Structures are given as C-alpha cells and as structure tokens.
Amino acid sequence: MIDTPHLILAFLAGLALGVFFSLNLWSSVKKMTDEQTPWHVLFVNFVLRMGVVAVGFYLVMDGHWERMIAALGGFVIMREILVRRLGKSPGMS
C-alpha cells in the first residue's frame, strides 16, 4: 500500500539533500582556486557530501524502496535546478 504522506516527506527530504550536496560541491569547487592543496579540499568535501547523502537516503528509506525513489527524485530535481541557477556565469543570460 502506498503511503502518500511518507512519500511527500521523502521527496522533500530528497530536495533538502540535493540542496546540501549541490551547494557543498559548488562551494568546494570555488575554494579550490584559493587553496595550495585543492585535492585535499575536494577529497574532504567529497567524503562529507557522500556520507551525509548516503546516511540521509538510508534514514529516509526506512526499509521502503518507494521512499527511496521519491527522495532520489527530489534530489535529482533540486540538483538540476541548482546546476542551472549556479552554473550561469555573470555575463550569460
């Protein structure tokens, strides 16, 4: 039986995870130019991003694959929104 309220919450959690992942990635890429060891910043932020997102999906899923799909949908949608918004250069329209 499909539990709509839990699917909506899973989707919203996926949106939040997508915001965290995308903004953290964007921030770490911007920091790379300021660091003497950019690989260190990239690696540490990668481990942080993947750990938080993996644990977040695991907790949201709670043993129900439908919730995982809803969360993944929210994650992908938010990631696409932020890539389109943050990916534009100041001179582009």
ChimeraX commands (.cxc) that place a marker at each C-alpha (Angstrom):
marker #1 position 0.00,0.00,0.00 radius 0.5
marker #1 position 1.34,3.42,-0.95 radius 0.5
marker #1 position 1.70,5.84,1.94 radius 0.5
marker #1 position 1.39,9.27,0.30 radius 0.5
marker #1 position 2.36,11.44,3.31 radius 0.5
marker #1 position 5.59,9.49,3.76 radius 0.5
marker #1 position 6.34,9.74,0.04 radius 0.5
marker #1 position 5.87,13.51,0.15 radius 0.5
marker #1 position 8.17,13.78,3.16 radius 0.5
marker #1 position 10.73,11.58,1.40 radius 0.5
marker #1 position 10.55,13.81,-1.67 radius 0.5
marker #1 position 11.07,16.91,0.48 radius 0.5
marker #1 position 14.00,15.24,2.23 radius 0.5
marker #1 position 15.44,14.46,-1.20 radius 0.5
marker #1 position 15.13,18.14,-2.13 radius 0.5
marker #1 position 16.99,19.08,1.06 radius 0.5
marker #1 position 19.72,16.51,0.38 radius 0.5
marker #1 position 20.01,17.87,-3.15 radius 0.5
marker #1 position 20.49,21.40,-1.80 radius 0.5
marker #1 position 23.15,20.22,0.63 radius 0.5
marker #1 position 25.00,18.18,-1.99 radius 0.5
marker #1 position 24.93,20.78,-4.76 radius 0.5
marker #1 position 25.79,23.80,-2.61 radius 0.5
marker #1 position 28.60,21.92,-0.88 radius 0.5
marker #1 position 30.02,20.84,-4.24 radius 0.5
marker #1 position 29.74,24.38,-5.61 radius 0.5
marker #1 position 31.46,25.78,-2.52 radius 0.5
marker #1 position 34.31,23.26,-2.63 radius 0.5
marker #1 position 34.96,23.93,-6.32 radius 0.5
marker #1 position 35.11,27.66,-5.64 radius 0.5
marker #1 position 37.55,27.07,-2.74 radius 0.5
marker #1 position 39.90,25.03,-4.94 radius 0.5
marker #1 position 41.43,28.14,-6.50 radius 0.5
marker #1 position 42.29,29.61,-3.08 radius 0.5
marker #1 position 43.96,26.50,-1.64 radius 0.5
marker #1 position 47.53,25.30,-2.02 radius 0.5
marker #1 position 46.31,21.71,-1.89 radius 0.5
marker #1 position 42.99,21.78,-3.75 radius 0.5
marker #1 position 42.80,17.98,-3.85 radius 0.5
marker #1 position 42.58,17.96,-0.05 radius 0.5
marker #1 position 39.57,20.29,-0.03 radius 0.5
marker #1 position 37.92,18.34,-2.82 radius 0.5
marker #1 position 38.53,14.97,-1.14 radius 0.5
marker #1 position 37.34,16.02,2.32 radius 0.5
marker #1 position 34.22,17.66,0.92 radius 0.5
marker #1 position 33.56,14.61,-1.27 radius 0.5
marker #1 position 33.67,12.28,1.74 radius 0.5
marker #1 position 31.44,14.67,3.71 radius 0.5
marker #1 position 28.92,15.04,0.86 radius 0.5
marker #1 position 28.71,11.34,0.15 radius 0.5
marker #1 position 28.47,10.39,3.81 radius 0.5
marker #1 position 25.67,12.83,4.59 radius 0.5
marker #1 position 23.71,11.97,1.45 radius 0.5
marker #1 position 24.12,8.20,1.90 radius 0.5
marker #1 position 23.03,8.34,5.54 radius 0.5
marker #1 position 20.20,10.71,4.61 radius 0.5
marker #1 position 18.86,8.35,1.93 radius 0.5
marker #1 position 19.20,5.38,4.26 radius 0.5
marker #1 position 17.23,7.11,7.03 radius 0.5
marker #1 position 14.56,8.39,4.64 radius 0.5
marker #1 position 14.17,4.98,3.04 radius 0.5
marker #1 position 13.46,3.21,6.35 radius 0.5
marker #1 position 13.17,-0.11,4.52 radius 0.5
marker #1 position 10.70,1.11,1.87 radius 0.5
marker #1 position 12.03,1.32,-1.68 radius 0.5
marker #1 position 9.20,3.69,-2.67 radius 0.5
marker #1 position 10.51,6.32,-0.25 radius 0.5
marker #1 position 14.00,5.94,-1.71 radius 0.5
marker #1 position 12.66,6.58,-5.23 radius 0.5
marker #1 position 10.74,9.64,-4.03 radius 0.5
marker #1 position 13.83,11.00,-2.24 radius 0.5
marker #1 position 16.01,10.32,-5.27 radius 0.5
marker #1 position 13.51,12.17,-7.46 radius 0.5
marker #1 position 13.63,15.20,-5.18 radius 0.5
marker #1 position 17.43,15.04,-5.08 radius 0.5
marker #1 position 17.77,14.98,-8.86 radius 0.5
marker #1 position 15.22,17.74,-9.39 radius 0.5
marker #1 position 16.91,20.05,-6.87 radius 0.5
marker #1 position 20.33,19.27,-8.28 radius 0.5
marker #1 position 19.15,20.21,-11.78 radius 0.5
marker #1 position 17.58,23.45,-10.51 radius 0.5
marker #1 position 20.75,24.47,-8.71 radius 0.5
marker #1 position 23.03,23.48,-11.60 radius 0.5
marker #1 position 21.01,25.71,-13.91 radius 0.5
marker #1 position 20.99,28.62,-11.44 radius 0.5
marker #1 position 24.56,28.41,-10.14 radius 0.5
marker #1 position 26.11,27.28,-13.40 radius 0.5
marker #1 position 25.47,30.56,-15.19 radius 0.5
marker #1 position 28.34,32.99,-15.50 radius 0.5
marker #1 position 27.65,36.64,-14.63 radius 0.5
marker #1 position 27.88,37.62,-18.31 radius 0.5
marker #1 position 25.45,34.94,-19.52 radius 0.5
marker #1 position 21.70,35.43,-19.69 radius 0.5
marker link #1:1,2 radius 0.2
marker link #1:2,3 radius 0.2
marker link #1:3,4 radius 0.2
marker link #1:4,5 radius 0.2
marker link #1:5,6 radius 0.2
marker link #1:6,7 radius 0.2
marker link #1:7,8 radius 0.2
marker link #1:8,9 radius 0.2
marker link #1:9,10 radius 0.2
marker link #1:10,11 radius 0.2
marker link #1:11,12 radius 0.2
marker link #1:12,13 radius 0.2
marker link #1:13,14 radius 0.2
marker link #1:14,15 radius 0.2
marker link #1:15,16 radius 0.2
marker link #1:16,17 radius 0.2
marker link #1:17,18 radius 0.2
marker link #1:18,19 radius 0.2
marker link #1:19,20 radius 0.2
marker link #1:20,21 radius 0.2
marker link #1:21,22 radius 0.2
marker link #1:22,23 radius 0.2
marker link #1:23,24 radius 0.2
marker link #1:24,25 radius 0.2
marker link #1:25,26 radius 0.2
marker link #1:26,27 radius 0.2
marker link #1:27,28 radius 0.2
marker link #1:28,29 radius 0.2
marker link #1:29,30 radius 0.2
marker link #1:30,31 radius 0.2
marker link #1:31,32 radius 0.2
marker link #1:32,33 radius 0.2
marker link #1:33,34 radius 0.2
marker link #1:34,35 radius 0.2
marker link #1:35,36 radius 0.2
marker link #1:36,37 radius 0.2
marker link #1:37,38 radius 0.2
marker link #1:38,39 radius 0.2
marker link #1:39,40 radius 0.2
marker link #1:40,41 radius 0.2
marker link #1:41,42 radius 0.2
marker link #1:42,43 radius 0.2
marker link #1:43,44 radius 0.2
marker link #1:44,45 radius 0.2
marker link #1:45,46 radius 0.2
marker link #1:46,47 radius 0.2
marker link #1:47,48 radius 0.2
marker link #1:48,49 radius 0.2
marker link #1:49,50 radius 0.2
marker link #1:50,51 radius 0.2
marker link #1:51,52 radius 0.2
marker link #1:52,53 radius 0.2
marker link #1:53,54 radius 0.2
marker link #1:54,55 radius 0.2
marker link #1:55,56 radius 0.2
marker link #1:56,57 radius 0.2
marker link #1:57,58 radius 0.2
marker link #1:58,59 radius 0.2
marker link #1:59,60 radius 0.2
marker link #1:60,61 radius 0.2
marker link #1:61,62 radius 0.2
marker link #1:62,63 radius 0.2
marker link #1:63,64 radius 0.2
marker link #1:64,65 radius 0.2
marker link #1:65,66 radius 0.2
marker link #1:66,67 radius 0.2
marker link #1:67,68 radius 0.2
marker link #1:68,69 radius 0.2
marker link #1:69,70 radius 0.2
marker link #1:70,71 radius 0.2
marker link #1:71,72 radius 0.2
marker link #1:72,73 radius 0.2
marker link #1:73,74 radius 0.2
marker link #1:74,75 radius 0.2
marker link #1:75,76 radius 0.2
marker link #1:76,77 radius 0.2
marker link #1:77,78 radius 0.2
marker link #1:78,79 radius 0.2
marker link #1:79,80 radius 0.2
marker link #1:80,81 radius 0.2
marker link #1:81,82 radius 0.2
marker link #1:82,83 radius 0.2
marker link #1:83,84 radius 0.2
marker link #1:84,85 radius 0.2
marker link #1:85,86 radius 0.2
marker link #1:86,87 radius 0.2
marker link #1:87,88 radius 0.2
marker link #1:88,89 radius 0.2
marker link #1:89,90 radius 0.2
marker link #1:90,91 radius 0.2
marker link #1:91,92 radius 0.2
marker link #1:92,93 radius 0.2
view
